């Protein structure tokens, strides 16, 4: 008799889309991630029998079967980190898949053109451009194992390169620093299309190349069912 492996009884937390770092109550910066990969992952995990917790950015797509998932919206990278921490410390989550594209920079201080600190939280004046000082964003991926050591962690590493060896080496470095079990490496070209190759890099050194986002999502979930 053939046993079909599933994710029945497992909880999978998937982050999706881009972060929104607000400058004021009406403006901010984000990135080109729309959440397509997150949607494919969520649908694949749901089809495999998992309970899906879907953390999505403000502008991210929702999966077709979103009504069957626990939906949590986030804004900036700090908000995303806070919500992941709250969830994984309240309940055990078997898998965390960090497919969201987090900002590298967040707002530190905003000044007007005369050098005066602007502390009003409403709307910046539109007659003069502000002077914005940024600071380095926290690396949420590297904190998750500290919050939930027994969770299987899967990260994504995007690089603006066509050099596959370099891309995979960067993914391995990120995987090691975050203590992740898997890292999915992809070129920045994947922001503009659905069919770019992705490389699933595992902690044991295995590398699986998959063409396109949907196939990558399905393959990754299949790999997780064998854990």
MDTraj code that builds the backbone (N, CA, C; nanometers):
import mdtraj as md
import numpy as np

residues = "UNK UNK UNK UNK UNK UNK UNK UNK UNK UNK UNK UNK UNK UNK UNK UNK UNK UNK UNK UNK UNK UNK UNK UNK UNK UNK UNK UNK UNK UNK UNK UNK UNK UNK UNK UNK UNK UNK UNK UNK UNK UNK UNK UNK UNK UNK UNK UNK UNK UNK UNK UNK UNK UNK UNK UNK UNK UNK UNK UNK UNK UNK UNK UNK UNK UNK UNK UNK UNK UNK UNK UNK UNK UNK UNK UNK UNK UNK UNK UNK UNK UNK UNK UNK UNK UNK UNK UNK UNK UNK UNK UNK UNK UNK UNK UNK UNK UNK UNK UNK UNK UNK UNK UNK UNK UNK UNK UNK UNK UNK UNK UNK UNK UNK UNK UNK UNK UNK UNK UNK UNK UNK UNK UNK UNK UNK UNK UNK UNK UNK UNK UNK UNK UNK UNK UNK UNK UNK UNK UNK UNK UNK UNK UNK UNK UNK UNK UNK UNK UNK UNK UNK UNK UNK UNK UNK UNK UNK UNK UNK UNK UNK UNK UNK UNK UNK UNK UNK UNK UNK UNK UNK UNK UNK UNK UNK UNK UNK UNK UNK UNK UNK UNK UNK UNK UNK UNK UNK UNK UNK UNK UNK UNK UNK UNK UNK UNK UNK UNK UNK UNK UNK UNK UNK UNK UNK UNK UNK UNK UNK UNK UNK UNK UNK UNK UNK UNK UNK UNK UNK UNK UNK UNK UNK UNK UNK UNK".split()
xyz = np.array([
    [0.0845, -0.1201, 0.0000],
    [0.0000, 0.0000, 0.0000],
    [0.0879, 0.1250, 0.0000],
    [0.0599, 0.2197, -0.0877],
    [0.1377, 0.3430, -0.0967],
    [0.0829, 0.4448, 0.0030],
    [0.1711, 0.4979, 0.0868],
    [0.1308, 0.6000, 0.1829],
    [0.1560, 0.7380, 0.1242],
    [0.0510, 0.8156, 0.1139],
    [0.0645, 0.9511, 0.0619],
    [0.0947, 1.0450, 0.1784],
    [0.2070, 1.1099, 0.1745],
    [0.2460, 1.1981, 0.2844],
    [0.1756, 1.3322, 0.2714],
    [0.1322, 1.3840, 0.3846],
    [0.0599, 1.5110, 0.3861],
    [0.1140, 1.5989, 0.4977],
    [0.0548, 1.7162, 0.5103],
    [0.0853, 1.8065, 0.6215],
    [-0.0324, 1.8120, 0.7189],
    [-0.1133, 1.7068, 0.7209],
    [-0.2248, 1.7015, 0.8145],
    [-0.1758, 1.7190, 0.9581],
    [-0.2425, 1.8061, 1.0317],
    [-0.2047, 1.8303, 1.1705],
    [-0.0900, 1.9275, 1.1885],
    [-0.0366, 1.9799, 1.0785],
    [0.0758, 2.0735, 1.0857],
    [0.0278, 2.2171, 1.0660],
    [0.0962, 2.3086, 1.1325],
    [0.0696, 2.4514, 1.1128],
    [0.1823, 2.5123, 1.0310],
    [0.1430, 2.5865, 0.9282],
    [0.2402, 2.6507, 0.8398],
    [0.2120, 2.8004, 0.8378],
    [0.3089, 2.8786, 0.8778],
    [0.2986, 3.0248, 0.8722],
    [0.3737, 3.0728, 0.7495],
    [0.3045, 3.1457, 0.6634],
    [0.3640, 3.1957, 0.5391],
    [0.3539, 3.3472, 0.5372],
    [0.4662, 3.4148, 0.5135],
    [0.4639, 3.5601, 0.4971],
    [0.4713, 3.5929, 0.3490],
    [0.4004, 3.6987, 0.3071],
    [0.3855, 3.7226, 0.1640],
    [0.3738, 3.8714, 0.1342],
    [0.4281, 3.9113, 0.0191],
    [0.4177, 4.0500, -0.0246],
    [0.5296, 4.1370, 0.0297],
    [0.5178, 4.2667, 0.0052],
    [0.6203, 4.3612, 0.0479],
    [0.5817, 4.4349, 0.1749],
    [0.6811, 4.4828, 0.2450],
    [0.6555, 4.5662, 0.3621],
    [0.6287, 4.7100, 0.3172],
    [0.5534, 4.7812, 0.3977],
    [0.5231, 4.9225, 0.3720],
    [0.5799, 5.0044, 0.4862],
    [0.6843, 5.0809, 0.4575],
    [0.7474, 5.1652, 0.5603],
    [0.6934, 5.3066, 0.5464],
    [0.6107, 5.3464, 0.6405],
    [0.5409, 5.4740, 0.6289],
    [0.6319, 5.5925, 0.6591],
    [0.6182, 5.6984, 0.5780],
    [0.6828, 5.8263, 0.6038],
    [0.5905, 5.9147, 0.6876],
    [0.4631, 5.9078, 0.6542],
    [0.3593, 5.9760, 0.7317],
    [0.2326, 5.8919, 0.7158],
    [0.1168, 5.9467, 0.7405],
    [-0.0051, 5.8666, 0.7344],
    [-0.0553, 5.8398, 0.5930],
    [0.0047, 5.9021, 0.4926],
    [-0.0418, 5.8813, 0.3554],
    [0.0689, 5.8411, 0.2584],
    [0.1931, 5.8445, 0.3019],
    [0.3050, 5.8131, 0.2126],
    [0.3967, 5.7082, 0.2758],
    [0.4725, 5.6425, 0.1896],
    [0.5694, 5.5457, 0.2385],
    [0.6413, 5.4797, 0.1229],
    [0.7349, 5.3903, 0.1549],
    [0.8025, 5.3164, 0.0490],
    [0.7816, 5.1664, 0.0683],
    [0.7775, 5.0972, -0.0448],
    [0.7600, 4.9526, -0.0438],
    [0.8499, 4.8939, -0.1520],
    [0.8172, 4.7761, -0.2037],
    [0.8963, 4.7163, -0.3110],
    [0.8007, 4.6505, -0.4106],
    [0.8563, 4.5796, -0.5087],
    [0.7753, 4.5281, -0.6184],
    [0.7069, 4.3947, -0.5886],
    [0.7282, 4.3388, -0.4707],
    [0.6678, 4.2101, -0.4394],
    [0.5166, 4.2238, -0.4237],
    [0.4425, 4.1401, -0.4957],
    [0.2965, 4.1431, -0.4906],
    [0.2368, 4.0215, -0.4207],
    [0.3221, 3.9273, -0.3798],
    [0.2722, 3.8136, -0.3038],
    [0.2345, 3.6917, -0.3852],
    [0.2759, 3.6842, -0.5118],
    [0.2403, 3.5683, -0.5949],
    [0.2973, 3.4387, -0.5372],
    [0.4239, 3.4407, -0.4996],
    [0.4852, 3.3208, -0.4432],
    [0.4143, 3.2803, -0.3137],
    [0.3835, 3.3777, -0.2293],
    [0.3142, 3.3469, -0.1052],
    [0.1798, 3.2809, -0.1296],
    [0.1076, 3.3284, -0.2307],
    [-0.0217, 3.2682, -0.2658],
    [-0.0049, 3.1233, -0.3090],
    [0.0917, 3.0978, -0.3951],
    [0.1157, 2.9605, -0.4410],
    [0.1538, 2.8697, -0.3233],
    [0.2377, 2.9202, -0.2342],
    [0.2780, 2.8412, -0.1175],
    [0.1590, 2.8105, -0.0279],
    [0.0764, 2.9116, -0.0045],
    [-0.0392, 2.8937, 0.0830],
    [-0.1365, 2.7917, 0.0263],
    [-0.1618, 2.7995, -0.1050],
    [-0.2532, 2.7050, -0.1683],
    [-0.1964, 2.5629, -0.1643],
    [-0.0666, 2.5510, -0.1877],
    [-0.0035, 2.4186, -0.1863],
    [-0.0063, 2.3586, -0.0462],
    [0.0231, 2.4399, 0.0555],
    [0.0214, 2.3911, 0.1936],
    [-0.1197, 2.3518, 0.2362],
    [-0.2189, 2.4320, 0.1963],
    [-0.3584, 2.4010, 0.2286],
    [-0.4016, 2.2704, 0.1621],
    [-0.3636, 2.2538, 0.0356],
    [-0.3981, 2.1319, -0.0369],
    [-0.3333, 2.0085, 0.0251],
    [-0.2176, 2.0286, 0.0896],
    [-0.1478, 1.9178, 0.1554],
    [-0.2034, 1.8883, 0.2937],
    [-0.3028, 1.9660, 0.3359],
    [-0.3688, 1.9373, 0.4629],
    [-0.3273, 2.0227, 0.5800],
    [-0.2412, 2.1208, 0.5567],
    [-0.1913, 2.2036, 0.6664],
    [-0.2923, 2.3088, 0.7099],
    [-0.2788, 2.3518, 0.8336],
    [-0.3471, 2.4724, 0.8807],
    [-0.2567, 2.5895, 0.8431],
    [-0.3082, 2.6820, 0.7629],
    [-0.2253, 2.7884, 0.7065],
    [-0.2533, 2.9215, 0.7758],
    [-0.1459, 2.9835, 0.8236],
    [-0.1514, 3.1195, 0.8768],
    [-0.0817, 3.2072, 0.7736],
    [-0.1572, 3.2974, 0.7122],
    [-0.1063, 3.3751, 0.5991],
    [-0.0884, 3.5211, 0.6412],
    [0.0366, 3.5620, 0.6597],
    [0.0692, 3.7001, 0.6934],
    [0.0999, 3.7734, 0.5638],
    [0.0208, 3.8742, 0.5321],
    [0.0354, 3.9381, 0.4022],
    [0.0560, 4.0885, 0.4143],
    [0.1365, 4.1425, 0.3234],
    [0.1603, 4.2851, 0.3180],
    [0.0360, 4.3609, 0.2755],
    [0.0411, 4.4900, 0.2939],
    [-0.0742, 4.5766, 0.2697],
    [-0.1254, 4.5666, 0.1265],
    [-0.0331, 4.5508, 0.0299],
    [-0.0721, 4.5462, -0.1115],
    [-0.0633, 4.4062, -0.1717],
    [-0.0428, 4.3053, -0.0892],
    [-0.0204, 4.1701, -0.1403],
    [-0.1506, 4.1047, -0.1856],
    [-0.1365, 4.0142, -0.2815],
    [-0.2488, 3.9332, -0.3255],
    [-0.2905, 3.8376, -0.2138],
    [-0.4174, 3.7962, -0.2197],
    [-0.4657, 3.6930, -0.1286],
    [-0.4867, 3.5640, -0.2069],
    [-0.4638, 3.4493, -0.1440],
    [-0.4873, 3.3213, -0.2124],
    [-0.6352, 3.3037, -0.2472],
    [-0.6623, 3.2201, -0.3448],
    [-0.8010, 3.1934, -0.3839],
    [-0.8815, 3.1360, -0.2684],
    [-0.8175, 3.0535, -0.1872],
    [-0.8851, 2.9901, -0.0742],
    [-0.8531, 3.0605, 0.0576],
    [-0.8424, 3.1923, 0.0508],
    [-0.8081, 3.2707, 0.1696],
    [-0.9076, 3.2502, 0.2833],
    [-1.0333, 3.2248, 0.2511],
    [-1.1359, 3.2061, 0.3543],
    [-1.1098, 3.0827, 0.4401],
    [-1.0250, 2.9924, 0.3924],
    [-0.9922, 2.8707, 0.4678],
    [-0.8625, 2.8852, 0.5465],
    [-0.8068, 3.0065, 0.5467],
    [-0.6795, 3.0327, 0.6140],
    [-0.6977, 3.1390, 0.7221],
    [-0.6035, 3.1425, 0.8140],
    [-0.5998, 3.2521, 0.9113],
    [-0.5214, 3.3662, 0.8486],
    [-0.5855, 3.4808, 0.8266],
    [-0.5223, 3.5940, 0.7601],
    [-0.4788, 3.6981, 0.8618],
    [-0.3555, 3.7450, 0.8464],
    [-0.3015, 3.8505, 0.9322],
    [-0.2297, 3.9503, 0.8421],
    [-0.2715, 4.0770, 0.8469],
    [-0.2072, 4.1794, 0.7638],
    [-0.0956, 4.2467, 0.8433],
    [0.0128, 4.2825, 0.7749],
    [0.1205, 4.3578, 0.8394],
    [0.1529, 4.4804, 0.7552],
    [0.2194, 4.5773, 0.8170],
    [0.2643, 4.6959, 0.7438],
    [0.4154, 4.6902, 0.7248],
    [0.4917, 4.7498, 0.8169],
    [0.6362, 4.7535, 0.8012],
    [0.7053, 4.6290, 0.8533],
    [0.8372, 4.6249, 0.8349],
    [0.9162, 4.5084, 0.8741],
    [0.9126, 4.4868, 1.0249],
    [0.9091, 4.5945, 1.1032],
    [0.9015, 4.5791, 1.2479],
    [0.7670, 4.5207, 1.2897],
    [0.6606, 4.5631, 1.2237],
    [0.5276, 4.5080, 1.2504],
    [0.5235, 4.3599, 1.2128],
    [0.5832, 4.3250, 1.1001],
    [0.5892, 4.1851, 1.0585],
    [0.6599, 4.1008, 1.1637],
    [0.7758, 4.1470, 1.2100],
    [0.8502, 4.0731, 1.3108],
    [0.7712, 4.0559, 1.4399],
    [0.7051, 4.1625, 1.4826],
    [0.6262, 4.1574, 1.6055],
    [0.5128, 4.0557, 1.5948],
    [0.4489, 4.0507, 1.4784],
    [0.3361, 3.9580, 1.4614],
    [0.3824, 3.8133, 1.4505],
    [0.4942, 3.7895, 1.3842],
    [0.5488, 3.6534, 1.3807],
    [0.5845, 3.6078, 1.5214],
    [0.6537, 3.6928, 1.5951],
    [0.6945, 3.6576, 1.7312],
    [0.5734, 3.6234, 1.8173],
    [0.4700, 3.7065, 1.8087],
    [0.3492, 3.6827, 1.8887],
    [0.2866, 3.5482, 1.8556],
    [0.2788, 3.5157, 1.7265],
    [0.2136, 3.3905, 1.6858],
    [0.2944, 3.2689, 1.7290],
    [0.4254, 3.2675, 1.6995],
    [0.5045, 3.1466, 1.7256],
    [0.5314, 3.1254, 1.8736],
    [0.5147, 3.2308, 1.9545],
    [0.5330, 3.2138, 2.0983],
    [0.4028, 3.1775, 2.1698],
    [0.2895, 3.1984, 2.1043],
    [0.1603, 3.1603, 2.1619],
    [0.1220, 3.0165, 2.1272],
    [0.1651, 2.9699, 2.0119],
    [0.1299, 2.8359, 1.9657],
    [0.2462, 2.7802, 1.8856],
    [0.2597, 2.6482, 1.8872],
    [0.3693, 2.5910, 1.8101],
    [0.3348, 2.5915, 1.6620],
    [0.4261, 2.6454, 1.5816],
    [0.4124, 2.6479, 1.4364],
    [0.5199, 2.5568, 1.3786],
    [0.4773, 2.4577, 1.3027],
    [0.5720, 2.3584, 1.2513],
    [0.6682, 2.4169, 1.1484],
    [0.6133, 2.5006, 1.0576],
    [0.6946, 2.5572, 0.9498],
    [0.6679, 2.7069, 0.9379],
    [0.7732, 2.7850, 0.9298],
    [0.7618, 2.9265, 0.8958],
    [0.8323, 2.9464, 0.7626],
    [0.7562, 2.9952, 0.6638],
    [0.8106, 3.0201, 0.5304],
    [0.8109, 3.1707, 0.5076],
    [0.9302, 3.2282, 0.5058],
    [0.9442, 3.3740, 0.4946],
    [0.9575, 3.4154, 0.3486],
    [0.8429, 3.4207, 0.2789],
    [0.8441, 3.4608, 0.1383],
    [0.8241, 3.6110, 0.1211],
    [0.7929, 3.6835, 0.2286],
    [0.7743, 3.8287, 0.2190],
    [0.9067, 3.8966, 0.1842],
    [0.8961, 4.0068, 0.1102],
    [1.0139, 4.0866, 0.0744],
    [1.0230, 4.2036, 0.1713],
    [1.1084, 4.1907, 0.2698],
    [1.1217, 4.2939, 0.3722],
    [1.2083, 4.4095, 0.3271],
    [1.1782, 4.5258, 0.3798],
    [1.2588, 4.6433, 0.3490],
    [1.3951, 4.6347, 0.4164],
    [1.4975, 4.6835, 0.3485],
    [1.6307, 4.6913, 0.4088],
    [1.6474, 4.8184, 0.4912],
    [1.5622, 4.9178, 0.4649],
    [1.5759, 5.0475, 0.5306],
    [1.4405, 5.0945, 0.5845],
    [1.4434, 5.1498, 0.7048],
    [1.3225, 5.2068, 0.7631],
    [1.3499, 5.3525, 0.8011],
    [1.2434, 5.4262, 0.8252],
    [1.2564, 5.5694, 0.8555],
    [1.3173, 5.5910, 0.9931],
    [1.4156, 5.6783, 0.9979],
    [1.4736, 5.7190, 1.1255],
    [1.4185, 5.8557, 1.1655],
    [1.4527, 5.9573, 1.0883],
    [1.4039, 6.0928, 1.1156],
    [1.3719, 6.1629, 0.9834],
    [1.2803, 6.2590, 0.9910],
    [1.2415, 6.3374, 0.8738],
    [1.2591, 6.4860, 0.9076],
    [1.3239, 6.5597, 0.8148],
    [1.3490, 6.7029, 0.8347],
    [1.2878, 6.7817, 0.7196],
    [1.2585, 6.9067, 0.7461],
    [1.2185, 6.9946, 0.6359],
    [1.3431, 7.0527, 0.5707],
    [1.3264, 7.1331, 0.4675],
    [1.4417, 7.1833, 0.3930],
    [1.5269, 7.2815, 0.4724],
    [1.4729, 7.3319, 0.5846],
    [1.5512, 7.4200, 0.6710],
    [1.6249, 7.3431, 0.7811],
    [1.6082, 7.2116, 0.7797],
    [1.6773, 7.1287, 0.8786],
    [1.6011, 7.1088, 1.0078],
    [1.4741, 7.1465, 1.0102],
    [1.3934, 7.1283, 1.1309],
    [1.3324, 6.9886, 1.1339],
    [1.3422, 6.9240, 1.2493],
    [1.2865, 6.7907, 1.2656],
    [1.1347, 6.7956, 1.2527],
    [1.0794, 6.7094, 1.1682],
    [0.9339, 6.7038, 1.1490],
    [0.8796, 6.5862, 1.2300],
    [0.8053, 6.6172, 1.3335],
    [0.7554, 6.5130, 1.4228],
    [0.6054, 6.4912, 1.4110],
    [0.5380, 6.5719, 1.3329],
    [0.3942, 6.5550, 1.3152],
    [0.3673, 6.4262, 1.2383],
    [0.2707, 6.3476, 1.2848],
    [0.2455, 6.2154, 1.2274],
    [0.1344, 6.2147, 1.1223],
    [0.0811, 6.3286, 1.0882],
    [-0.0284, 6.3324, 0.9922],
    [0.0198, 6.3228, 0.8496],
    [0.0230, 6.4342, 0.7796],
    [0.0654, 6.4378, 0.6399],
    [0.1732, 6.5436, 0.6240],
    [0.2843, 6.5044, 0.5606],
    [0.3916, 6.6005, 0.5355],
    [0.3412, 6.7102, 0.4416],
    [0.3898, 6.8333, 0.4578],
    [0.3551, 6.9388, 0.3620],
    [0.3992, 6.8990, 0.2213],
    [0.3183, 6.9314, 0.1222],
    [0.3481, 6.8905, -0.0148],
    [0.4189, 6.9987, -0.0961],
    [0.4412, 7.1168, -0.0358],
    [0.5025, 7.2255, -0.1122],
    [0.6540, 7.2151, -0.1187],
    [0.7165, 7.1436, -0.0233],
    [0.8624, 7.1258, -0.0245],
    [0.8959, 6.9792, 0.0014],
    [1.0001, 6.9284, -0.0666],
    [1.0370, 6.7882, -0.0442],
    [1.1009, 6.7695, 0.0933],
    [1.0658, 6.6641, 0.1659],
    [1.1292, 6.6387, 0.2954],
    [1.2688, 6.5805, 0.2772],
    [1.3465, 6.5878, 0.3814],
    [1.4775, 6.5228, 0.3868],
    [1.4628, 6.4049, 0.4823],
    [1.4776, 6.2854, 0.4284],
    [1.4506, 6.1643, 0.5062],
    [1.5809, 6.0930, 0.5411],
    [1.5995, 6.0645, 0.6668],
    [1.7127, 5.9853, 0.7132],
    [1.6639, 5.8429, 0.7401],
    [1.7319, 5.7471, 0.6818],
    [1.6950, 5.6074, 0.7012],
    [1.7882, 5.5403, 0.8014],
    [1.7434, 5.4273, 0.8533],
    [1.8299, 5.3419, 0.9345],
    [1.8080, 5.1967, 0.8918],
    [1.9040, 5.1117, 0.9240],
    [1.8995, 4.9716, 0.8823],
    [1.7805, 4.9013, 0.9458],
    [1.7070, 4.8260, 0.8653],
    [1.5925, 4.7511, 0.9166],
    [1.6399, 4.6257, 0.9898],
    [1.5642, 4.5801, 1.0881],
    [1.6012, 4.4550, 1.1567],
    [1.5854, 4.3357, 1.0633],
    [1.6681, 4.2340, 1.0841],
    [1.6597, 4.1110, 1.0046],
    [1.5698, 4.0119, 1.0791],
    [1.4447, 4.0104, 1.0422],
    [1.3465, 3.9268, 1.1119],
    [1.3792, 3.7787, 1.0981],
    [1.4232, 3.7370, 0.9802],
    [1.4526, 3.5956, 0.9572],
    [1.5487, 3.5403, 1.0618],
    [1.6491, 3.6198, 1.0976],
    [1.7495, 3.5746, 1.1925],
    [1.7026, 3.5678, 1.3365],
    [1.5825, 3.6168, 1.3642],
    [1.5305, 3.6159, 1.5012],
    [1.4325, 3.5015, 1.5270],
    [1.3816, 3.4392, 1.4216],
    [1.2718, 3.3442, 1.4386],
    [1.3121, 3.2215, 1.5189],
    [1.4309, 3.1681, 1.4962],
    [1.4735, 3.0503, 1.5718],
    [1.4893, 3.0811, 1.7205],
    [1.5207, 3.2047, 1.7530],
    [1.5264, 3.2437, 1.8929],
    [1.3891, 3.2444, 1.9577],
    [1.2875, 3.2766, 1.8794],
    [1.1502, 3.2778, 1.9311],
    [1.0906, 3.1376, 1.9365],
    [1.1290, 3.0520, 1.8421],
    [1.0714, 2.9170, 1.8330],
    [1.1763, 2.8206, 1.7781],
    [1.2648, 2.7699, 1.8627],
    [1.3796, 2.6911, 1.8172],
    [1.3449, 2.5649, 1.7399],
    [1.2288, 2.5051, 1.7670],
    [1.1951, 2.3777, 1.7036],
    [1.1145, 2.3930, 1.5749],
    [1.0852, 2.5163, 1.5368],
    [1.0171, 2.5411, 1.4100],
    [1.1129, 2.5194, 1.2938],
    [1.0649, 2.4556, 1.1889],
    [1.1434, 2.4441, 1.0655],
    [1.1312, 2.5753, 0.9892],
    [1.2448, 2.6366, 0.9615],
    [1.2480, 2.7702, 0.9025],
    [1.2922, 2.7654, 0.7569],
    [1.2144, 2.8315, 0.6714],
    [1.2459, 2.8412, 0.5285],
    [1.2523, 2.9882, 0.4903],
    [1.3641, 3.0303, 0.4362],
    [1.3796, 3.1695, 0.3951],
    [1.3929, 3.1824, 0.2446],
    [1.3899, 3.3057, 0.1976],
    [1.4100, 3.3364, 0.0566],
    [1.5252, 3.4351, 0.0445],
    [1.6084, 3.4162, -0.0558],
    [1.7207, 3.5056, -0.0790],
    [1.7195, 3.5516, -0.2234],
    [1.6953, 3.6805, -0.2438],
    [1.6917, 3.7391, -0.3773],
    [1.8170, 3.8224, -0.3997],
    [1.8784, 3.8046, -0.5159],
    [1.9967, 3.8832, -0.5518],
    [1.9831, 3.9316, -0.6966],
    [2.0325, 4.0498, -0.7234],
    [2.0325, 4.1058, -0.8592],
    [2.1547, 4.0535, -0.9339],
    [2.1492, 3.9262, -0.9739],
    [2.2626, 3.8638, -1.0404],
    [2.2158, 3.7515, -1.1320],
    [2.2947, 3.7246, -1.2355],
    [2.2718, 3.6082, -1.3213],
    [2.3715, 3.4967, -1.2900],
    [2.4581, 3.5208, -1.1923],
    [2.5602, 3.4248, -1.1536],
    [2.4995, 3.3268, -1.0529],
    [2.4681, 3.2077, -1.1002],
    [2.3989, 3.1108, -1.0149],
    [2.4842, 3.0686, -0.8962],
    [2.6133, 3.0503, -0.9179],
    [2.7017, 3.0103, -0.8078],
    [2.7035, 3.1166, -0.6981],
    [2.7087, 3.2422, -0.7404],
    [2.7073, 3.3513, -0.6420],
    [2.5740, 3.3547, -0.5678],
    [2.4644, 3.3381, -0.6418],
    [2.3317, 3.3392, -0.5826],
    [2.3184, 3.2302, -0.4769],
    [2.3619, 3.1110, -0.5094],
    [2.3508, 2.9994, -0.4148],
    [2.4432, 3.0183, -0.2955],
    [2.5614, 3.0733, -0.3188],
    [2.6537, 3.0968, -0.2063],
    [2.5953, 3.1982, -0.1089],
    [2.5293, 3.2997, -0.1614],
    [2.4641, 3.3998, -0.0761],
    [2.3475, 3.3377, 0.0007],
    [2.2744, 3.2488, -0.0654],
    [2.1634, 3.1806, 0.0015],
    [2.2143, 3.0931, 0.1159],
    [2.3264, 3.0262, 0.0940],
    [2.3830, 2.9412, 0.1995],
    [2.4286, 3.0246, 0.3189],
    [2.4881, 3.1399, 0.2921],
    [2.5297, 3.2276, 0.4015],
    [2.4097, 3.2736, 0.4837],
    [2.3017, 3.3134, 0.4145],
    [2.1808, 3.3567, 0.4845],
    [2.1183, 3.2413, 0.5631],
    [2.1196, 3.1232, 0.5040],
    [2.0646, 3.0056, 0.5720],
    [2.1414, 2.9758, 0.7005],
    [2.2729, 2.9827, 0.6939],
    [2.3549, 2.9560, 0.8117],
    [2.3342, 3.0613, 0.9196],
    [2.3314, 3.1877, 0.8805],
    [2.3194, 3.2941, 0.9807],
    [2.1828, 3.2931, 1.0486],
    [2.0787, 3.2493, 0.9750],
    [1.9437, 3.2460, 1.0314],
    [1.9111, 3.1122, 1.0973],
    [2.0033, 3.0147, 1.0842],
    [1.9801, 2.8789, 1.1343],
    [1.8568, 2.8157, 1.0676],
    [1.8370, 2.8499, 0.9416],
    [1.7236, 2.7967, 0.8659],
    [1.7566, 2.6588, 0.8105],
    [1.6511, 2.5801, 0.7870],
    [1.6689, 2.4477, 0.7281],
    [1.6707, 2.4520, 0.5759],
    [1.6046, 2.5519, 0.5184],
    [1.5998, 2.5662, 0.3730],
    [1.6076, 2.7137, 0.3359],
    [1.6614, 2.7394, 0.2164],
    [1.6624, 2.8739, 0.1614],
    [1.6301, 2.8629, 0.0124],
    [1.5379, 2.9458, -0.0331],
    [1.5025, 2.9485, -0.1747],
    [1.5714, 3.0689, -0.2378],
    [1.6607, 3.0433, -0.3330],
    [1.7377, 3.1486, -0.3977],
    [1.6771, 3.1824, -0.5327],
    [1.6666, 3.3114, -0.5599],
    [1.6124, 3.3531, -0.6898],
    [1.6696, 3.4882, -0.7295],
    [1.6733, 3.5119, -0.8599],
    [1.7212, 3.6382, -0.9147],
    [1.6125, 3.7447, -0.9034],
    [1.6548, 3.8704, -0.9035],
    [1.5584, 3.9805, -0.8997],
    [1.4688, 3.9830, -1.0233],
    [1.5076, 3.9101, -1.1290],
    [1.4210, 3.9011, -1.2469],
    [1.2857, 3.8390, -1.2143],
    [1.2805, 3.7616, -1.1062],
    [1.1554, 3.6961, -1.0694],
    [1.0501, 3.7958, -1.0233],
    [1.0903, 3.9200, -0.9947],
    [0.9942, 4.0236, -0.9594],
    [0.9104, 4.0653, -1.0803],
    [0.9598, 4.0355, -1.1986],
    [0.8945, 4.0820, -1.3207],
    [0.8285, 3.9705, -1.4006],
    [0.8355, 3.8489, -1.3515],
    [0.7772, 3.7379, -1.4254],
    [0.7504, 3.6196, -1.3347],
    [0.6825, 3.5194, -1.3894],
    [0.6414, 3.4036, -1.3110],
    [0.7260, 3.2798, -1.3379],
    [0.8124, 3.2849, -1.4395],
    [0.8760, 3.1624, -1.4868],
    [1.0266, 3.1560, -1.4633],
    [1.0801, 3.2480, -1.3850],
    [1.2240, 3.2457, -1.3579],
    [1.2614, 3.1247, -1.2715],
    [1.3830, 3.0728, -1.2882],
    [1.4251, 2.9579, -1.2071],
    [1.4464, 2.9962, -1.0604],
    [1.4134, 2.9029, -0.9738],
    [1.4378, 2.9155, -0.8307],
    [1.5200, 2.7951, -0.7865],
    [1.5988, 2.8130, -0.6820],
    [1.6858, 2.7065, -0.6331],
    [1.6547, 2.6824, -0.4854],
    [1.6045, 2.5636, -0.4557],
    [1.5744, 2.5272, -0.3170],
    [1.7003, 2.4641, -0.2581],
    [1.7606, 2.5355, -0.1642],
    [1.8865, 2.4929, -0.1026],
    [1.8554, 2.4403, 0.0367],
    [1.8957, 2.3170, 0.0637],
    [1.8678, 2.2594, 0.1953],
    [1.9936, 2.2586, 0.2815],
    [1.9713, 2.2469, 0.4104],
    [2.0817, 2.2491, 0.5066],
    [2.1794, 2.1343, 0.4832],
    [2.1295, 2.0221, 0.4279],
    [2.2169, 1.9069, 0.4047],
    [2.2992, 1.9194, 0.2772],
    [2.2857, 2.0330, 0.2072],
    [2.3654, 2.0586, 0.0887],
    [2.2958, 2.0304, -0.0429],
    [2.1785, 1.9695, -0.0388],
    [2.1059, 1.9393, -0.1617],
    [2.0512, 2.0678, -0.2235],
    [2.0576, 2.0767, -0.3562],
    [2.0057, 2.1926, -0.4299],
    [1.9120, 2.1414, -0.5389],
    [1.7906, 2.1932, -0.5382],
    [1.6907, 2.1538, -0.6377],
    [1.6536, 2.2773, -0.7190],
    [1.6736, 2.2709, -0.8504],
    [1.6348, 2.3808, -0.9385],
    [1.4940, 2.3558, -0.9902],
    [1.4100, 2.4599, -0.9803],
    [1.2713, 2.4493, -1.0250],
    [1.2410, 2.5715, -1.1105],
    [1.1659, 2.5509, -1.2176],
    [1.1324, 2.6611, -1.3082],
    [0.9974, 2.7230, -1.2703],
    [0.9978, 2.8487, -1.2344],
    [0.8737, 2.9198, -1.2088],
    [0.8282, 2.9168, -1.0646],
    [0.7445, 3.0140, -1.0288],
    [0.7006, 3.0306, -0.8903],
    [0.6064, 2.9203, -0.8443],
    [0.5079, 2.8881, -0.9265],
    [0.4095, 2.7887, -0.8832],
    [0.4736, 2.6519, -0.8640],
    [0.5574, 2.6110, -0.9570],
    [0.6246, 2.4811, -0.9442],
    [0.7190, 2.4805, -0.8243],
    [0.7830, 2.5945, -0.7993],
    [0.8720, 2.6041, -0.6834],
    [0.7937, 2.5868, -0.5544],
    [0.6792, 2.6537, -0.5455],
    [0.5952, 2.6425, -0.4264],
    [0.5513, 2.4981, -0.4043],
    [0.5071, 2.4331, -0.5106],
    [0.4621, 2.2940, -0.4992],
    [0.5761, 2.2013, -0.4586],
    [0.6933, 2.2238, -0.5175],
    [0.8086, 2.1398, -0.4842],
    [0.8508, 2.1593, -0.3393],
    [0.8523, 2.2842, -0.2939],
    [0.8932, 2.3112, -0.1566],
    [0.7980, 2.2440, -0.0576],
    [0.6685, 2.2558, -0.0819],
    [0.5713, 2.1923, 0.0078],
    [0.5868, 2.0399, 0.0031],
    [0.6125, 1.9856, -0.1153],
    [0.6369, 1.8402, -0.1250],
    [0.7575, 1.7991, -0.0415],
    [0.8628, 1.8796, -0.0466],
    [0.9830, 1.8507, 0.0344],
    [0.9483, 1.8541, 0.1821],
    [0.8657, 1.9500, 0.2226],
    [0.8298, 1.9631, 0.3639],
    [0.7454, 1.8464, 0.4127],
    [0.6656, 1.7880, 0.3247],
    [0.5852, 1.6720, 0.3672],
    [0.6719, 1.5525, 0.4010],
    [0.7970, 1.5534, 0.3546],
    [0.8879, 1.4423, 0.3816],
    [0.9751, 1.4664, 0.5038],
    [0.9536, 1.5772, 0.5716],
    [1.0359, 1.6059, 0.6898],
    [0.9840, 1.5286, 0.8116],
])
top = md.Topology()
chain = top.add_chain()
for i, resn in enumerate(residues, 1):
    res = top.add_residue(resn, chain, resSeq=i)
    for name in ("N", "CA", "C"):
        top.add_atom(name, md.element.get_by_symbol(name[0]), res)
traj = md.Trajectory(xyz[None], top)
